[in-house]
Structure formats: C-alpha cells, structure tokens
Amino acid sequence: MSKLRLTLGISDYDHVRDLTRGTVTAQGIDLLPLDLVVEEIHFRFTAFREWDVSEMSLGKYISLVSQGEPPMVAIPVFPNRAFRHSSIYVRRDAELTDPTQLAGRRVGVPEWAQTAGIYARGLLAHQYGVPLSAIDWWQAGVNQPGRAEKVELCLPRDIRLHRVADRSLTEMLLAGDLDAVMTAHPPEPPDGPPSQGGAGPEIVRLFVNAAAVEEAYWRATGIFPIMHVVAIKREVYAQYPWVAMNLFKAFDEARRRSVRRAFDVMASRFPVPWMADYAGRWRELFGGEYFPYGLEANRVTLGAFCDYAHEQGVCHRPVTPEELFAPEVLRAFRI
C-alpha cells in the first residue's frame, strides 16, 4: 500500500533531523520536510496552513484553542524550548539591573501572544511580584516595522498595550522611547549581527548572569519553558487520526537519537567542547529525560503556561494542558 504523503514545515533541529532525513520514519507516512526560518513557518502555517504538519508557536496555538475548535491539532512534541530571563533586553546605559525596576517603565514586545513574552511576563509577575498593569506595553516588530498580532486577544482591562506600525522595537529602545524589550529574537544593530546577548555595545540583557538565574528558576519552579509544539492540519487529523500517534513516536525516536549523540565521547557530534560533560550536567540538573516530549513529563510547565496565557489575555478562557493535544497521544498501550 502507498504511504500517506504529508508536508512538514519545521526548522533544522538536530533532534528532528533523523526524521526529516528519513533515518527515522513514521509508520504509514511519507514526509516531505520544508526547512524554513521559524518566523516564516509560524506565519504561513498559522495564517494559511500551507503544509500538513508544522512546528507552531505554543502561544498562538493556545489562543486559538481558547476561542473554539482551531484549524489544527497539536501533539506533545516540543522542538523548541528555552528559558526566557535571557530574552529581556535593555540599553547598556539605562542602569536597569533588576526586573522589579520595570514597574512604571515602557516595555516593548513583538507580539503580545509571542510564547517567549508570555513566559517572560509570567516570571515577572509570579517570581518578581511586578503587576503587568504597572507597565506601559508597546507592540512592534523587533528589527523591522509592521509586525502585527496573529491571533485575537482578550486583554485584561488594566493592561495598556500600544501598537506602533512605523518603527521597530530596536529603534525605539536605542532612541530612549522604550526602557526594555522582551523578545525571543534578539535586537539587531542596523550595521551587523548582534553580539552575544544584545545588539552591539548599546543593548544588553537585563540579567547579566542569565544562565545562573534561569537554573535557579528551574530548581525553584520545575518550569522548563516550551516554545513550540507540532501541529497537524485538522482536516488531515480528522481523516487519518492515526497520524497523531505515529508522528509522535517518530519525533520521539528522533529526539532520543539526538540525546544519545550528545553523550558520544568518541566523536564530536556537536561543535561544542566537552559536549558529553555538559550533557551529563544537564541530565543531573533536569533528570534522566532532560528534553522530554509528552504531557505528563511536562505537566508543570504546561500548567504554568496555561495559567499565564489566561491571566494575560492571550486565552479567552481557561485552558487545561489536556485540551491542547490530540487525545490519541495522551495514553499509551502497555503489554
């Protein structure tokens, strides 16, 4: 029998590469991978569903779930996750060194529903006690003007969100019209790529020791922020519900193989010195499965994210972690 032909839009992560290259296969499925930049993948799939399976912003997806039956169904595969203390940027000369100093300030975001911003605002409110209503929020493209929200919001009445169409967040930050920017994509100087943690010498991270702060945050909360999920067009899922579990199993096998490569002491699988030692430290810090897929292993993170998204008006109603995923992948058979 011929296999089901599905297109897949996803970035070139090592932990999905065995699947996109065909070393790992999803039973009954012939995948045609499309490797695009993250922002393009999110825009084209969220707006137009140009392919059958896609990496997708968790923030956009949970908003659509809260508004009714979305045109896609997610599986608990998380190709991108990152701590977000390191996504808060300020001017070097601003003398802002503590997140509590953002109260009463002007802070920019590329989209209110950007997943990174939801986590950053969540930790600002819950870990540092800064009410989001105490900040003047501004929305614009990070490095290019004209970026707009992709989903409908339901903002709390006390949130002040101003939209700017003709300027970028980087421009406004450098001009002193913003005090900080929360963004997954770093601000970039007009004359070249950003230096580590910021846009050249003028823009730096609010948290100078972000990695240490993020490690302490993990130890205190058990939250390892999930940025993206994998989603299937609803019409594909409705006709072939079995693709959800078959894709999940294949993505998970590709992830397992990538993790094993990280521990390979014989060959340098990644261009990072002492990679196996770093991987061992990650495993000790996060537990045996330090980059897990599935609902139960990520319930704390997903539960916190659901709460943040509703509090911030990204969701139109409370959403539970179970609502986010195809029911077929929430349980597994046992022998």
N, C-alpha and C positions, 0 to 999 in steps of 0.2 A: 504494500500500500504506500502511496505517496505521503510525505510528511506535510504538516500544516506549515505553510510559508508565512513567517511573521517578520516584519521590520522592527528593529530595535535601535532607539536613539539613546546613547549613553557615552559618557566620557571614557577616556582610555586609562582606567584604573588598573593597577596590577591585579587586584583581587576580582576583577571581572574578565581579565584578558584571556584566561583559558577558555571561557565560554565564548567570547567574541571571535576567538581564533579557531574554535571548533575542537580543541583538545578535550573539552568537556561538552557534552551535548545534553539538551533537554529532550527527553523521550517523546517522539512523535512530532517534534518541531524542527523546522529548518529555519535558522535565524539569519537575517541579513542585517549586520550591525552597521550603524551610522555613527561615526565619531565626530562630534561637534563640540564647540565650547559650551559650557554649562548654561550661560545666559540664553544662548540661541536655542538649546534643547528645551529649556523651560518655556520660553516664549512660544515657540512653534507648536509644542505639544499641548500646552495649556489653552492656547487660543484656537488652534486649528486641528489638533490630533492628526498630524501629518504622517505618523507611523503608528504601528500597532502596540508596541511596548516601549516604555520610556522611563528614564530617570526623571524625577519630578520633585519640585520643591514641596517639602512637608507642610510649610506654611500655607501655600496656595491650595494644596490638597485638602487640608483640614477645614479651610474656609468653605470650599465647595461642598464638602460633606455636610457641614452645618446648615447649608442652605437648601438641602434636598438631595435627590439622587444625582451624584456627579456623573459626567460622561466617561469616567474611568474608574477602575477598581484597583486598589493597591495590594501588594503583597509585602510582608515584613522583611524586605531586603533593603539594606541601608548602605548604599555605595559611598556616601559622603557623610562623615561626622567630624566635628571639630569643636573644641572649647572656644567660647566667644568673649572671654575677658580681653583677649588679644585683638578683638575687632573694634575697639573703641579708640579713636584717634583724636589727637589734639594738636594745636600748634606748639612747637618747642618753647616759644617764649610766653605761653599762656600761664605757666606756673600752676597748672592743674595736675595734681598728683593723686587725688583720692576721688572715687566715684561719688561720694556724698557731696562733693563740691559742684556736681552737675545740677543740683537743685537751684531753680531760678535762672538757669542758663538756656541757651539756644542750641539745640542738638539736631543734626541732620540725619536722615535715613533715606536710602534709595527707594524703598517701598516699605510701608508700614507692615505689610504681610510677608516681608522677607524673613525667612526662617532664622537667620543669624540674628536679626534685630529682635525677634520675639524672645529668643533666649537671653540676649543681652539686656533687654528691658526687664525680663523676668528676674534675672540675678540682681539687677539694680534695685528693684522693688523688694524682693524677698530676702536677699542676702545683705543689702546695704541700707534698707529702710527708706529709700528715696521714692516718694509717691510720683507716679508718672505724670500726674496732674500738675506737679511743681515745675515741669519743664515745658518750654516752648519748642514744639517739634516742627521740623521743616523737611519736606519731601522733594527730592530732585534726583537726577542721575548722578552717579558718583563722579565720573570724569567727563561725561557728555550730558548736555542739557536734553530735556524732552522725555525722560523716563517717566512712566505713569504706572499706577497700580494696575494689577492684572485681575484682581478679584474685588467684589463689592465688600465694603467694610461696614461694621456696625459699631462705631466708636462710642465709648462712654462719653457722656455729656461734658465731663470736666477735662477731656483731652483736647488740647489745642494743636491741630495739625494744619500747617500752611503748605500749599503746593507752589512750587516755582518751576516754570516751564522753560525759562530762557537762561538759566545759569546752572552750573554744576556744583555739587557739594564741595569739591576740592577748591573751586574758585571762591566760594563763599567762606570757606574755612580760612583760606590764606588771606582773604580781604578783611577778616575780623568780623564778618557778619554772622558767623556761627562760632560757637565755643568748642564744639566737639562733633564728631561724625561716628555713627555706628554702621559699619558696613562689612560684608564678607569680602568684597573685592577692595583691596587697599586703594586709597587715594594715590593718584599717579601725577608726578610733575609734568608740565607740558613739554619738557625737553628731554624726556627719557623715562626709563622704567623706575619704579620705586626702589629705594634702598630697603634693607631688612626692617620690616615693621613700620614703614611710613613712606611718605613722598619726599625723598631727598632730605636735606637738613632741616627743612621748615616744619615738617609734620612727623610726629612720633606717636607711639602707643601711650595711652593713659597709664597702663600698667607696664612699667619698665621690666619688671620680673614676671611677665605674664605666665610663663610656664609653671613657675613655683606656685603662683596664686591659683592657677587652674588645677594643679594637682591637689592643693589643699581643698579646693571646692569639691572635687571628686570624692575625696576622703570624707568630707562633711555631709555631702548630699547623695552620693551614689548616682549622680546625673552625668552621663557622657553624651553630650548633645548630638542628636540625629538631625542632619540637614536635609537629606533626600531619601525618598522611597522609590521603588519601582512600581509603575502603574501600567495597567492593561486597558486598552480601549473597551468600554462597556459592551459594545456590540460583539467584539471578539470573545470576551469573557462569557456573555450570555449564550453564545452559540457553542462555545467549547470551554465549559467551566473547568475541565481537567488541566487546562494550560496553567492555571494558577499554581497548583502544587508541583507540576513538572518543572516549571520555571524556577520556583523557589528552591527545589532540590538541586537544580543545576547551578544556580547562583551560589548556593551554599557550598557546593563542592568546589567551585572555582575559588571561593574565599578560603576554604581550608587549605587548598594547594598553595595559595599565596602566603598564608601564615607559615606553612612548612618551609617555604623558600626563605622567609625572613630568619629562620633559625639554622639555615645551612651554613656551617662553619668551614666547609670545604671550598665553596665558591662565593664570590661577591655577587649575589643576586641583585642587590640594590647598591647604587653608588654612594654608600654611607659607611664610613669607617666603623668597625665594631658593631655591625648591624645585629649580629646574633646576641651580643651582650645587651644592646638596647631592647631587643625583643624580649629577652629574659626579664628585664626590669619591668617592661610593660605587663608581662604576664603576671609577675608578682604583684604589681600595683592593682591591676584590673581583675585578676582572677584568671583561671585557665582559659576561658574564652574571652579574650580581651577586645574582640571586634565582632560580637555575636550578631546574628540575624534572629528573627523570630520574635514573637510578642512577649513571652514570659521573661526571657533574659533581659528584656528592655522595658519592662513594665514601669519601673520607677521613672526612667527618662521620659517615656511616652506619657505617663500620667501627669508629670510636671508640665510637659509641653501643652497638653490639652488644657490644663488649668490656665497657663499663661495666655494661650491664644484666646480663650473666652474672656478672661479679665481685660485683655487689651482690645477687644472688639474685632479681632480677626475672625472669630467664630460668631455666628448669630445665635447660637445656643450652646449649652454644654455638650461636649462630645467625649465619649469614652474611648480608650485605646482599642477595644474590641470592634467598634464601629468603623475603624479605619481600614480594615483588611478583609479580603475575601474569606468567608467562613471556612472554606476548604483547607486553608493553610494554618488554622489556629489549633488543629489537633492532628496527631499522627497516629498511625496504626502501631500496635505492639504485638509481638509474637510470644 
